[in-house]
Amino acid sequence: MNVNDRDRMALETLERFGRESGLDVIGGTVRRSSSRFCLGVEHGDYNGTELFGVGTDRFIWLASKANDSGRIRLFSANFPGDGVIEFTPGQIPEPRSSEIEDTWGRFPFGVDHVLRSHDIHGSHGADMVVFGNIPGGGMSRSASLSLNLILSVLEINSVEIDDPMRIALLAQQVENDYIGSPCGLLDQVMILFAKKNMGTHYRPGERAVSHVPLGEDAADFRLVSLDTGTIRPGLEKSTYSTRRAECEEFVSMLSKGFGISCLAEIRSRGLYRQILERYAESHPHLCDRLIYIFEAQQRFPAMLEAWKAGDVTTVGRVFRADGIGLRDQYRISGPELETMCDLARSVPGVLGERMLGGGDKGAAGAIVLADSADALRQTVETGFPRSHPAFADDFKVHDCSLVDGITTLNIPLGSEA
């Protein structure tokens, strides 16, 4: 592919940090993995719902090249304080240990752990340099990194996995099994399968993915990430893990009297009302979680059909309704995220807005008509630092395009871009 200005800057960054850290990635492979923007259903993956989203142009770039040392050596331009992460494959810290809590190295360690658990024993050493511009919360930076690392290690060791869903599951295992983050499969699927200018529809019951083109008559619009500048801890340390545990608790209760194995199975309004009547007084917080999942599932077909028809107004309306449910029933948002949503909602031409990702901190998102994007930016740049002066130097507004999830750049480091 042609290298654009942003890719060129990333290539220069990778080359410079490789040189400064003593890692040889010149002439190696550069792989770019995207972020994702979930259109529906946020927090639906571990509850069994269908999912829909797109790949967006905030990326992680990873340069990799085999070495003769038999050791993996990595450096992150985003976390230079960690220095060079170096290990012999198979000789890594124990999963979920205190040794890995505060280092980004838990991701390459986790990739080694998971691949070996599947009898993929890479023997080649490699030098790798990583650089990214994905906001830290809401657009799936961890899934993007895990996927990129897995694909790079497989390539270094000449291992081919033909089933992309297996790769997505391996990336999920890195977070679930090694790091201890209870993430679902939404992020990995939405990044790995993303196609430029297409929506990705995932049906978990069938493990099936299809790509949905946006209707030809769609108004010109933008997806905008509203990065609050807050630092969100890993999912294992956030409200996300609490909400997932609550949903699992409710499913365990419902399995006895209703035969339910996930909240997404509650589709009929009659069954839904019966459950609410039984548990509203004794477990109101669990009923609230169900209310969000049920109503979001009811809205999901309208979102999908509107996308196919190019009806971005309806896409935005459903996105906004989901956001209100996430705020009021699922209670997974946070004050900075909701300030972003309140500001966006005040701008004519913003069709919908809500928090993104795991919750608490990180980024919100908005769907906005193209000719209103500048007004949205100006409103946020004026209003957000007034409400949250502690983050006045950290928040950002990103105008996102729809892109392929995984791309190998054809020009190696050390060449003229």
C-alpha positions in Angstrom: 0.0 0.0 0.0 1.0 3.6 -0.4 2.5 5.1 2.8 0.7 8.2 4.0 2.0 11.0 6.1 0.9 9.4 9.4 2.5 6.0 8.4 5.7 7.9 7.4 5.9 9.5 10.8 5.3 6.2 12.5 8.0 4.5 10.4 10.5 7.3 11.3 9.5 6.9 15.0 10.1 3.1 14.9 13.4 3.5 13.1 14.6 6.1 15.5 13.6 4.2 18.7 15.0 1.0 17.3 18.4 2.7 16.7 18.4 4.4 20.1 17.4 1.2 22.0 19.9 -1.0 20.1 17.3 -3.1 18.3 17.8 -4.0 14.7 14.5 -3.7 12.8 15.8 -2.2 9.6 14.5 -4.2 6.7 12.0 -6.0 8.9 8.2 -6.2 8.6 6.0 -3.3 9.7 2.4 -4.3 10.6 -0.3 -1.8 11.4 -3.3 -2.7 13.6 -6.3 -0.5 14.0 -8.5 0.7 16.8 -12.2 0.0 16.8 -15.5 1.9 17.2 -18.3 -0.3 18.5 -21.7 0.8 17.2 -23.6 -1.9 19.1 -23.9 -3.7 21.5 -21.2 -2.3 23.9 -20.7 -4.8 26.7 -22.8 -7.2 24.8 -20.1 -9.7 23.9 -19.8 -11.4 27.3 -23.6 -11.3 27.5 -24.0 -13.2 24.2 -25.5 -10.5 22.0 -24.7 -9.8 18.3 -22.1 -7.1 17.7 -21.5 -4.4 15.1 -18.6 -2.0 14.7 -15.9 -0.7 12.5 -12.1 -0.4 12.4 -10.9 3.2 12.9 -7.6 5.0 12.0 -5.9 5.2 15.3 -3.2 2.5 15.1 -0.4 0.5 16.6 2.6 0.1 14.4 4.9 -2.8 15.1 8.3 -3.4 13.4 9.7 -6.9 13.7 12.8 -8.7 12.4 14.3 -12.1 13.3 17.5 -12.1 15.2 20.1 -14.9 15.9 20.1 -14.5 19.7 17.1 -16.8 20.4 15.6 -14.0 22.5 12.7 -11.7 22.1 13.7 -8.1 22.5 11.1 -5.3 22.4 10.9 -1.6 23.0 7.8 0.6 23.1 8.0 4.3 22.0 5.0 4.9 24.2 6.5 3.5 27.3 10.2 4.3 27.1 10.6 4.1 30.8 10.2 0.3 30.7 13.3 0.1 28.5 14.0 -3.0 26.4 11.8 -5.9 27.4 13.9 -9.1 26.8 13.1 -12.7 27.4 13.8 -16.2 26.1 10.6 -17.8 24.7 9.2 -20.1 27.4 10.9 -18.3 30.2 8.5 -15.6 31.3 6.8 -14.5 34.6 3.9 -16.5 35.9 0.4 -15.5 34.6 -1.3 -12.7 36.6 1.8 -12.3 38.8 2.7 -9.0 40.5 5.8 -8.9 38.4 3.8 -8.0 35.3 1.2 -5.6 36.7 2.8 -2.4 35.8 4.6 -3.1 32.6 3.4 -3.2 29.0 5.7 -6.3 28.7 2.8 -8.4 30.1 1.4 -8.4 26.5 4.4 -10.0 24.7 4.8 -12.3 27.8 1.1 -13.2 27.4 1.5 -13.9 23.7 4.4 -16.3 24.4 2.4 -18.0 27.2 -0.8 -18.5 25.1 1.0 -19.7 21.9 2.9 -22.3 23.9 -0.3 -23.4 25.5 -1.5 -24.2 22.0 1.7 -26.1 21.1 3.0 -23.2 19.0 6.6 -23.2 20.1 8.5 -20.4 18.4 12.2 -20.9 18.5 13.3 -17.8 16.7 14.4 -14.6 18.5 13.2 -11.3 17.2 13.8 -7.5 17.7 10.5 -5.5 17.8 9.7 -1.9 18.2 6.1 -0.6 18.9 4.5 2.8 18.5 0.8 3.7 18.8 -1.6 6.6 18.9 -4.8 4.8 20.1 -6.3 6.5 23.1 -5.8 4.7 26.4 -9.4 3.4 26.9 -12.4 2.9 24.7 -10.9 2.0 21.4 -9.2 -1.3 22.2 -5.5 -0.5 22.4 -4.8 -3.8 24.3 -6.6 -5.9 21.7 -4.8 -4.2 18.9 -1.5 -4.7 20.5 -2.2 -8.4 21.3 -3.3 -9.1 17.7 -0.3 -7.4 16.2 2.2 -9.2 18.5 0.6 -12.6 17.7 0.7 -12.0 14.0 4.3 -10.8 14.2 5.5 -13.8 16.3 3.7 -16.2 13.9 5.4 -14.6 10.9 8.8 -14.7 12.5 8.4 -18.4 13.2 6.8 -19.2 9.8 3.7 -20.5 11.4 0.4 -20.1 9.5 -3.0 -20.1 11.1 -5.7 -20.0 8.4 -8.7 -19.5 10.6 -8.8 -15.8 11.7 -11.3 -16.5 14.4 -8.7 -18.7 16.1 -6.3 -15.7 16.1 -9.0 -13.5 17.7 -9.5 -16.2 20.4 -5.8 -16.4 21.0 -5.6 -12.6 21.5 -8.6 -12.8 23.9 -6.7 -15.5 25.8 -3.7 -13.3 26.2 -5.9 -10.9 28.2 -8.1 -13.5 30.0 -5.6 -16.2 30.9 -2.3 -14.4 31.3 -3.1 -10.8 32.2 -6.3 -11.6 34.1 -8.5 -9.1 32.2 -12.1 -10.4 31.8 -12.6 -9.0 28.3 -15.0 -10.5 25.8 -14.3 -11.0 22.1 -15.8 -7.8 20.7 -12.5 -5.9 20.4 -10.5 -8.7 18.8 -13.2 -9.4 16.2 -13.9 -5.8 15.4 -10.2 -5.1 14.7 -9.0 -8.4 13.1 -12.0 -8.5 10.6 -12.4 -4.8 10.0 -12.5 -3.7 6.3 -12.3 -0.2 5.0 -15.6 1.6 4.7 -17.5 -1.5 5.9 -19.2 -2.5 9.1 -18.5 -5.8 10.8 -21.4 -7.9 12.0 -20.5 -10.7 14.4 -23.0 -13.4 15.4 -21.4 -15.2 18.4 -23.8 -18.1 18.4 -22.6 -19.1 15.0 -19.1 -17.7 15.3 -19.9 -16.0 12.0 -18.7 -12.6 10.7 -20.2 -10.7 7.7 -19.3 -7.3 6.3 -22.0 -4.7 5.8 -21.5 -1.8 3.4 -22.9 1.5 4.3 -25.9 2.5 2.2 -25.0 4.6 -0.9 -27.3 7.5 0.1 -25.7 8.0 3.5 -25.1 11.6 4.5 -21.5 12.6 4.9 -20.7 12.0 8.5 -17.7 11.4 10.9 -17.0 9.1 13.8 -15.3 11.2 16.5 -13.4 9.9 19.5 -13.6 12.2 22.5 -10.6 11.2 24.5 -10.9 12.6 28.1 -7.2 12.2 28.8 -8.0 10.1 31.8 -6.0 7.0 32.5 -8.2 3.9 32.6 -6.8 0.9 34.5 -7.0 -2.5 33.0 -10.4 -4.1 32.8 -9.4 -6.4 35.7 -9.1 -3.3 37.9 -12.3 -1.4 36.7 -16.0 -1.5 37.0 -16.0 -3.7 33.9 -15.1 -6.7 36.0 -17.8 -5.9 38.5 -20.5 -5.6 35.8 -19.4 -8.8 34.2 -19.5 -10.6 37.5 -23.0 -9.2 38.2 -24.3 -10.5 34.8 -22.8 -13.9 35.5 -24.4 -13.9 38.9 -27.8 -13.1 37.4 -27.4 -15.8 34.7 -26.6 -18.3 37.4 -29.8 -17.4 39.2 -31.9 -17.5 36.1 -30.5 -20.8 34.9 -32.3 -22.6 37.6 -35.8 -21.3 37.0 -35.7 -20.1 33.4 -33.0 -22.2 31.8 -31.0 -19.1 30.8 -27.3 -19.5 29.9 -26.7 -15.8 29.0 -28.6 -12.6 29.2 -28.9 -12.4 25.4 -31.2 -15.4 25.5 -33.9 -13.2 27.1 -35.5 -12.0 23.8 -39.2 -12.1 24.3 -40.8 -9.2 26.2 -43.0 -11.7 28.1 -40.1 -13.5 29.6 -38.3 -10.2 30.2 -41.3 -8.8 32.2 -41.6 -12.1 34.1 -38.0 -11.9 35.3 -38.2 -8.3 36.2 -41.4 -8.9 38.2 -39.7 -11.7 40.2 -36.4 -9.9 40.9 -37.1 -6.2 40.8 -37.4 -5.9 44.6 -34.8 -8.3 45.7 -32.1 -7.6 43.0 -32.8 -4.2 41.5 -29.2 -3.7 40.4 -29.2 -7.0 38.5 -32.5 -6.1 36.8 -31.0 -2.8 35.7 -28.1 -4.7 33.9 -30.7 -6.9 32.2 -32.8 -3.8 31.2 -29.8 -2.3 29.3 -28.9 -5.6 27.5 -32.5 -6.4 26.6 -33.4 -3.0 25.2 -30.0 -2.7 23.4 -30.8 -6.1 21.7 -34.3 -4.8 20.7 -32.6 -1.8 19.1 -29.9 -3.7 17.4 -31.8 -4.7 14.2 -32.8 -1.1 13.6 -29.1 -0.1 13.8 -28.1 -2.7 11.3 -30.9 -2.0 8.8 -30.2 1.8 9.1 -26.6 1.2 8.3 -27.5 -0.8 5.2 -29.9 1.9 4.1 -27.4 4.7 4.7 -29.8 6.2 7.4 -27.1 7.6 9.6 -29.7 9.6 11.6 -31.2 6.4 12.9 -27.7 4.9 13.5 -27.0 7.9 15.7 -30.3 7.7 17.5 -29.7 4.1 18.4 -26.1 4.9 19.4 -27.4 7.7 21.7 -30.1 5.4 23.3 -27.5 2.8 24.0 -25.4 5.4 25.7 -28.2 6.5 28.0 -28.7 2.8 28.9 -25.0 2.4 29.6 -25.2 5.5 31.9 -28.4 4.8 33.7 -29.0 1.1 33.8 -25.6 -0.5 33.2 -23.9 2.3 35.2 -20.5 1.7 33.5 -19.7 5.3 32.5 -17.8 8.0 34.4 -18.1 11.8 35.0 -15.5 12.8 32.4 -17.1 10.5 29.8 -20.5 12.0 30.5 -19.2 15.5 30.3 -18.0 14.7 26.8 -21.4 13.3 26.0 -23.3 16.3 27.4 -21.1 18.7 25.3 -21.6 16.6 22.2 -25.3 16.4 22.7 -25.5 20.2 22.7 -24.1 20.5 19.2 -26.6 20.6 16.2 -25.6 17.9 13.8 -24.4 15.5 16.4 -26.6 12.4 15.7 -25.5 10.3 18.7 -22.9 10.0 21.5 -22.0 7.7 24.3 -19.1 6.3 26.3 -16.8 3.7 24.5 -15.2 0.6 25.7 -14.7 -0.7 29.3 -16.1 2.3 31.1 -15.0 4.5 34.0 -12.4 6.5 32.1 -10.9 6.7 28.6 -12.9 7.9 25.5 -16.4 8.7 24.5 -17.6 8.7 20.9 -19.9 10.7 18.7 -21.5 10.3 15.3 -21.7 13.7 13.7 -22.6 15.2 10.3 -19.4 16.2 8.5 -20.3 19.9 8.4 -20.8 19.9 12.2 -17.5 18.2 13.1 -15.6 21.5 13.6 -18.4 22.8 15.8 -18.2 19.7 17.9 -14.4 20.1 18.3 -14.7 23.7 19.3 -17.4 23.0 21.8 -15.4 20.3 23.4 -12.2 22.3 23.4 -14.0 25.2 25.1 -16.2 23.2 27.6 -14.3 20.2 28.7 -11.3 22.0 30.3 -13.7 24.2 32.2 -15.4 21.2 33.7 -12.3 19.1 34.2 -9.3 21.5 34.5 -7.1 18.6 35.7 -7.2 17.1 32.2 -7.0 20.4 30.3 -3.7 19.4 28.8 -4.5 15.8 28.1 -7.9 15.5 26.4 -8.1 15.2 22.6 -10.6 15.1 19.8 -10.0 12.5 17.0 -11.8 12.6 13.7 -11.8 8.9 12.6 -12.1 7.2 9.2 -13.1 3.6 8.6 -10.1 1.4 7.8 -8.9 -2.2 7.4 -8.0 -3.7 10.7 -4.7 -5.3 9.9 -2.3 -4.0 7.2 1.3 -4.9 6.4 3.2 -1.8 5.1 5.1 -2.8 2.0 8.0 -0.4 2.5 10.5 -1.7 5.1 12.3 0.4 7.6 15.5 1.9 6.2 13.9 2.5 2.7 12.7 5.8 1.3 9.1 6.2 2.1 
